[in-house]
Amino acid sequence: MSPMWIVAIVLAGAFGLIIVCGGILAGFTLPAIQAAREAARRAQCANNLKMIGLALAQYESQYGRFPPAYIADADGKPMHSWRVLILPYLDEESLYSEYDFSEPWDGPKNRLLLTRMPGVYSCPSHAVARGDTNTAYAGVFGEHCAFRGPAGVRSVEITDGPGATLMVGEASRANIPWMKPQDIDIKTYPDLGNGNGFSSDHPGVVNFLKCDGAVHFISKTTNQTTLDALYTRDGGETVGNY
């Protein structure tokens, strides 16, 4: 065999080794890159909830109570969501000024605003179609929750402590238009991971905002007794580690 053939065979083998090694390296680095990207998206989701928490706190500071889950009409029908009420505290004064409180959230004027959903209401981990108007966040709703209906809750009514009471959580699969006065009723959907209740696209966890403004990652495997205790503001339960 000529020297040139020997060189060619050696080079071909080396090139093949490079390809194999490159494939192995890519196999190790790709999951790491994906994990880093998801960590960044989860952090952005948490920041969204923190911004919502700041807006809720500013509302409470001005009015002496947190916003109601909704404003109802004379017949008790929900008309306007708390997500609309806190727009001025999210630097969305212009959008708020265009909202017409004399008609329902989906009235002829208001429904034109749906496509202008503030970015803070969208989770970056949730893949959505262009022009999607559904929020990724919903209030914890129930008689003994931070959102109970047309009457806003005062801080003194959160007797379990604001740091032990959940207020807003991810509901990325619930398909709630961001202006719609709808949240997650914990009696109907108490468990995590239910597409109609609190759920997320983050592996293993759902982000929640607590009444003290802190954001907590709660495992989807958290036992129901602990969740039920965290949902209520005045149940008197002792919440352990979660």
C-alpha positions as CSV (number, residue, x, y, z in Angstrom):
1,M,0.0,0.0,0.0
2,S,1.4,3.4,-1.0
3,P,2.2,6.0,1.7
4,M,-0.5,8.3,0.3
5,W,-3.2,5.6,0.9
6,I,-2.0,5.1,4.4
7,V,-2.2,8.9,5.1
8,A,-5.7,9.0,3.6
9,I,-6.8,6.1,5.8
10,V,-5.4,7.7,8.9
11,L,-7.0,11.1,8.1
12,A,-10.4,9.4,7.4
13,G,-10.2,7.7,10.8
14,A,-9.3,10.9,12.6
15,F,-12.1,12.7,10.9
16,G,-14.5,10.0,11.9
17,L,-13.3,10.2,15.5
18,I,-13.9,13.9,15.5
19,I,-17.4,13.4,14.3
20,V,-18.1,10.8,16.9
21,C,-16.6,12.9,19.7
22,G,-18.5,15.9,18.5
23,G,-21.7,14.0,18.6
24,I,-21.0,12.8,22.1
25,L,-20.1,16.3,23.2
26,A,-23.3,17.7,21.6
27,G,-25.3,15.0,23.5
28,F,-23.9,16.3,26.8
29,T,-24.2,20.0,26.0
30,L,-27.7,20.2,24.5
31,P,-29.5,19.1,27.7
32,A,-27.4,21.6,29.7
33,I,-28.3,24.4,27.3
34,Q,-32.0,23.5,27.4
35,A,-31.9,23.3,31.2
36,A,-30.2,26.8,31.3
37,R,-32.8,28.2,29.0
38,E,-35.7,26.8,31.0
39,A,-34.1,28.1,34.2
40,A,-34.0,31.6,32.6
41,R,-37.7,31.3,31.5
42,R,-38.7,30.2,35.0
43,A,-36.9,33.1,36.5
44,Q,-38.7,35.5,34.1
45,C,-42.0,33.9,35.1
46,A,-41.2,34.5,38.7
47,N,-40.3,38.1,37.9
48,N,-43.7,38.5,36.2
49,L,-45.4,37.3,39.4
50,K,-43.3,39.7,41.5
51,M,-44.4,42.6,39.3
52,I,-48.0,41.5,39.7
53,G,-47.4,41.3,43.4
54,L,-46.0,44.9,43.5
55,A,-49.1,46.1,41.6
56,L,-51.5,44.3,44.0
57,A,-49.6,45.8,47.0
58,Q,-49.9,49.3,45.5
59,Y,-53.6,48.8,45.0
60,E,-54.0,47.7,48.6
61,S,-52.0,50.7,49.8
62,Q,-54.2,53.1,48.0
63,Y,-57.6,51.5,48.7
64,G,-57.0,49.8,52.0
65,R,-57.7,46.3,50.6
66,F,-56.6,44.1,47.8
67,P,-58.6,44.3,44.6
68,P,-61.7,42.1,44.4
69,A,-61.6,39.1,42.1
70,Y,-64.1,40.9,40.0
71,I,-66.5,43.9,39.7
72,A,-70.1,42.7,39.2
73,D,-73.1,44.3,37.6
74,A,-76.4,44.9,39.4
75,D,-77.4,41.3,39.0
76,G,-74.1,40.0,40.5
77,K,-72.7,38.9,37.1
78,P,-68.9,39.3,37.0
79,M,-67.9,42.2,34.6
80,H,-64.3,43.2,35.2
81,S,-61.2,41.3,36.4
82,W,-58.6,42.3,39.0
83,R,-56.1,42.0,36.2
84,V,-57.7,45.1,34.6
85,L,-58.0,46.9,37.9
86,I,-54.2,46.8,38.6
87,L,-53.2,48.0,35.1
88,P,-52.3,51.5,36.3
89,Y,-49.8,49.9,38.7
90,L,-48.2,48.0,35.9
91,D,-47.3,51.2,33.9
92,E,-50.3,50.5,31.7
93,E,-52.3,53.7,32.4
94,S,-53.0,54.3,28.7
95,L,-54.5,50.8,28.3
96,Y,-56.5,51.3,31.5
97,S,-57.9,54.6,30.3
98,E,-59.2,53.0,27.1
99,Y,-61.0,50.2,29.0
100,D,-64.8,50.9,29.2
101,F,-66.2,49.9,32.6
102,S,-69.7,50.6,31.4
103,E,-69.7,47.4,29.3
104,P,-68.6,43.9,30.0
105,W,-64.9,42.8,29.6
106,D,-65.9,41.3,26.2
107,G,-68.1,44.2,25.1
108,P,-67.7,45.7,21.6
109,K,-65.1,48.2,22.8
110,N,-63.3,46.2,25.4
111,R,-62.7,43.1,23.3
112,L,-60.6,45.2,20.9
113,L,-58.1,45.6,23.8
114,L,-57.6,41.8,24.2
115,T,-54.7,41.7,21.8
116,R,-52.8,44.3,23.9
117,M,-52.3,41.9,26.8
118,P,-49.4,43.2,28.9
119,G,-46.3,40.9,28.7
120,V,-46.3,40.5,32.4
121,Y,-49.4,38.3,32.1
122,S,-47.6,35.8,29.8
123,C,-45.2,33.0,30.9
124,P,-42.2,32.6,28.6
125,S,-42.2,28.8,29.1
126,H,-45.7,28.5,27.7
127,A,-45.6,28.2,23.9
128,V,-48.5,30.1,22.5
129,A,-49.8,30.9,19.1
130,R,-49.3,34.4,17.7
131,G,-51.9,36.8,18.9
132,D,-52.8,34.6,21.9
133,T,-54.8,36.6,24.5
134,N,-54.9,34.1,27.4
135,T,-53.1,34.9,30.6
136,A,-50.8,32.5,32.3
137,Y,-51.7,33.7,35.8
138,A,-54.9,33.4,37.8
139,G,-56.0,34.3,41.3
140,V,-56.6,31.7,44.1
141,F,-60.3,32.0,44.3
142,G,-62.6,30.9,47.1
143,E,-64.6,32.1,50.1
144,H,-61.6,31.9,52.4
145,C,-59.0,32.8,49.8
146,A,-57.2,36.0,48.9
147,F,-59.7,36.5,46.0
148,R,-63.2,35.8,47.2
149,G,-65.6,37.6,44.8
150,P,-66.7,41.2,44.5
151,A,-65.4,42.3,47.9
152,G,-61.6,42.9,48.2
153,V,-59.8,41.3,51.1
154,R,-58.1,43.4,53.7
155,S,-54.6,42.6,55.1
156,V,-56.1,42.0,58.6
157,E,-58.3,39.3,57.1
158,I,-55.2,37.2,56.2
159,T,-54.9,35.8,59.6
160,D,-52.8,32.8,58.5
161,G,-50.1,35.3,57.6
162,P,-49.4,36.8,54.2
163,G,-46.3,34.6,53.9
164,A,-48.4,31.5,54.3
165,T,-51.2,32.4,51.9
166,L,-51.1,31.9,48.1
167,M,-52.6,34.7,46.0
168,V,-51.8,34.2,42.4
169,G,-50.5,31.1,40.6
170,E,-49.7,29.8,37.1
171,A,-52.7,28.6,35.2
172,S,-51.1,28.4,31.7
173,R,-53.5,25.7,30.4
174,A,-56.7,27.1,31.7
175,N,-57.3,29.3,28.6
176,I,-58.4,32.4,30.5
177,P,-58.6,35.6,28.4
178,W,-56.6,38.1,30.4
179,M,-59.4,40.5,30.8
180,K,-62.0,37.9,31.7
181,P,-63.2,37.9,35.4
182,Q,-62.3,34.3,35.9
183,D,-59.8,32.7,38.3
184,I,-59.2,29.2,39.7
185,D,-61.9,28.1,42.2
186,I,-60.0,25.8,44.6
187,K,-63.1,23.8,45.4
188,T,-63.4,22.8,41.8
189,Y,-59.8,22.5,40.9
190,P,-57.7,22.0,44.1
191,D,-54.9,19.9,42.7
192,L,-51.8,21.0,40.9
193,G,-51.2,20.0,37.3
194,N,-54.9,20.0,36.3
195,G,-55.2,21.8,33.0
196,N,-58.3,23.6,34.2
197,G,-56.6,24.6,37.4
198,F,-53.1,25.7,38.5
199,S,-50.6,24.2,36.1
200,S,-47.4,25.3,34.4
201,D,-44.9,24.3,31.6
202,H,-42.0,24.3,34.1
203,P,-40.8,20.8,34.8
204,G,-42.0,19.6,38.2
205,V,-43.1,23.0,39.7
206,V,-45.8,25.7,39.6
207,N,-44.9,29.3,40.4
208,F,-47.1,31.0,43.0
209,L,-47.2,34.6,44.4
210,K,-47.9,34.8,48.1
211,C,-49.7,37.7,49.8
212,D,-46.5,39.1,51.1
213,G,-45.2,39.6,47.6
214,A,-42.8,36.6,47.6
215,V,-42.7,34.0,44.8
216,H,-42.4,30.3,45.6
217,F,-41.9,27.3,43.4
218,I,-44.3,24.6,44.6
219,S,-43.7,21.0,43.6
220,K,-46.5,19.4,41.6
221,T,-46.2,16.5,44.0
222,T,-47.0,18.6,47.1
223,N,-49.6,16.8,49.2
224,Q,-53.1,18.2,49.0
225,T,-53.4,18.9,52.7
226,T,-50.5,21.4,52.5
227,L,-51.9,23.0,49.3
228,D,-55.3,23.4,50.9
229,A,-53.7,25.1,53.9
230,L,-51.8,27.5,51.6
231,Y,-54.8,28.3,49.6
232,T,-56.8,29.7,52.5
233,R,-56.1,33.0,54.3
234,D,-57.8,32.2,57.6
235,G,-57.9,28.4,58.1
236,G,-55.6,28.5,61.1
237,E,-53.5,25.6,59.8
238,T,-49.8,25.0,60.5
239,V,-48.0,24.7,57.2
240,G,-44.8,22.7,57.3
241,N,-42.1,22.5,54.6
242,Y,-43.2,22.4,51.0
